Amino acid sequence: MMLVLRSLVVVAAVVVGVLGEGTEGEERARLLAAKRVHNLYLVEGRDIVVQYSVHNVGQAAAVNVQLTDSGFSAEDFEIGGGQLQVKFDRIAPNANVSHTVVVRPKKYGYFNFTAAEVSYQPSEDSAEIQIGYTSEPGEGGIIAFRDYDRKFSPHVFDWLIFALLMIPAQLVPFMMWYNIKSKYTAVQRPKKGKTE
Amino acid sequence: MLGGLKKLLLLLFLVLPVIISITDGGHMKAWAHEDEVEGEEDELSDDDEVNVDDGTGGEVETADGGEEEEEEDEEEAAAKGSPDADTVILFTKPVGTGTELPAGKLVEFLVGFTNNGDKDFILDAIDASFRYPMDFNFYIQNFTAIPYNRAVKPRQEATVMYSFYPAEAFAARPLGLTVNLAYHDADGNSFLEAVFNQTVSIVELDEGMDGETFFLYVFLLAFSVLLLVAGHHFLSSFGRKKGSKKAVVEVGTSKRDDVDYDWLPKEVLNEIKKTPRQSPRTRKAKRVASSK
């Protein structure tokens, strides 16, 4: 009797295992990661805002998510804010996280913005490490500061010189007008003597 | 009792393989077979010609089961994608399922690619297009294919981004959006997978105050002010009492005080003040006397 019951339990366990295997296997995290450069102009020595967004489109939470961007080398870029290696403990299903880094290019010329690496565990009890890569912004031209400044700076010094040069052009006509006006008002008609 | 349990156990062992064979990951399987239509094979003879519309113009192809059919089979196989690859799409701008897209505004989505095989995959390009919803072979708007040339190693994932602007002319219209991902494996086998192939609605976003609306309100306001002024004028003229008006007598310039001296220079005014006012006759008499 006990033998039969044991065998029934084993059979039930096998059936449950077979039926549950597929659904359990499906419940994995699936991360989509994007890397965006927000600046319209990339200028030497000026801040470039780079945003990373990680979306979990899977059925399970992604655990120990690590985002690493090795595309900004120390010889080419200076880090203005944020970190190029960041860790998120957990990203829930249908949730997303974003991270922003501010970098300053030291040189001008064409630069290839490559993908950042994302590594994570697809589920809570999973031991495997899934490696993924973000989207690539691609090649962008970093403008020399002189060229950018020539086009977009307020040119305060230039306007000051222009103002100084314009002062004589405004002052000379004003002085002439003032002299004529003062002469005109000073001249009064000679008074006639009373005729009796 | 024991015999009954043995029979039950035997039944369970017989039923178990059946359950396993008809279930796939907890979901019941169903194999669908296309019903054969009577006389379907007889409809086309070997010499008949069929006009196949593949979106590039109507080319006449013979239905004799030659090279054309083989090419079509190859295309179909390629369009399915690799069994070792897994793709997913996510619309990030606007956020949602991608069923409603704004006309004339940026649409952005991410395509995730997972390599489940043992060989490298190279993501070649993504192209998107709007198709006629009733016939997906008919192109309405074609978007630029963006080349990526990104290698995805085995057991790794990669994400690519694509963005486009739906034309404003398609507002309030349903269109079929097809997004194709072209990739190939290390052996050179090319694949084309439709990561998105659905009918979407192009919606016109209500931007609130645009130029047209602003001037409409301005003209409405001006018209209402005009009506108010006209109404006020009509009521005031209607309600005014018609009393007897005094006859206005023209007095001319008889009063000496009416003369305006403001326009004269100061020195002239001083002269006028000093000299006594005389009538022209007395002035004339004085002039005559002095001449004598």
Interface residues (C-beta under 8 A of the other chain):
Chain A: M1 V4 S7 L8 V11 V14 V15 V18 L19 G20 E21 G22 T23 G25 E26 R30 L31 L32 A33 A34 S53 H55 V57 A115 V118 Q130 I131 G132 Y133 T134 S135 E136 Q188 R189 K191 K192 K194
Chain B: L2 L5 K6 L9 L12 F13 L16 I19 I20 T23 D24 G25 G26 H27 V88 L90 T92 L110 G112 T114 Y148 R150 V152 R155 Q156 E157 A158 T159 V160 M161 P265 E267 V268 N270 E271 K274 T275
